Amino acid sequence: MKPIRFDIIDRHTGKKVGEATTRAGANRSVDRRDNAYGAYRYSAKPIYAEDKAA
């Protein structure tokens, strides 16, 4: 099952700070934010659609 989006998560606060539609876009966003912060702080978490048939 493919994720519908990737949430960008701030590891220090646990809050969602952004979204991306592809893994590559999510990695770019995380890298850009980490570089601006100067350390590893952000991560990308895949979000899957709810299975309505279950």
C-alpha positions in Angstrom: 0.0 0.0 0.0 1.3 3.4 -1.0 1.3 6.3 1.5 -1.0 9.2 0.6 1.4 11.8 2.0 4.4 12.2 4.2 4.2 14.4 7.3 7.4 16.3 8.4 7.7 16.0 12.1 9.8 18.1 14.5 11.4 15.5 16.8 11.9 18.0 19.7 8.2 19.1 19.9 6.6 16.1 18.2 4.5 18.5 16.1 3.8 18.3 12.4 5.5 21.2 10.6 4.9 20.3 7.0 3.7 17.8 4.4 5.0 16.3 1.2 3.4 14.1 -1.4 6.5 12.0 -2.3 9.3 10.4 -0.3 11.9 12.4 -2.4 10.1 15.7 -1.6 9.9 14.7 2.1 13.6 14.0 2.2 14.4 17.3 0.6 12.2 19.1 3.0 13.7 17.3 6.0 17.3 18.0 4.7 16.5 21.7 4.1 15.0 22.1 7.6 17.9 20.2 9.3 20.5 22.3 7.5 18.8 25.5 8.5 18.6 24.3 12.1 22.2 23.0 12.1 21.5 19.5 13.4 19.2 16.5 12.9 15.8 17.6 14.2 13.2 16.7 11.6 11.9 13.4 10.2 9.4 12.2 7.6 6.6 9.9 8.6 4.4 8.1 5.9 0.7 8.5 6.3 -1.5 5.8 4.8 -5.2 6.0 3.9 -7.7 4.5 6.3 -9.0 1.1 5.0 -12.8 1.6 4.9 -13.5 -2.0 3.9 -12.1 -3.5 7.1 
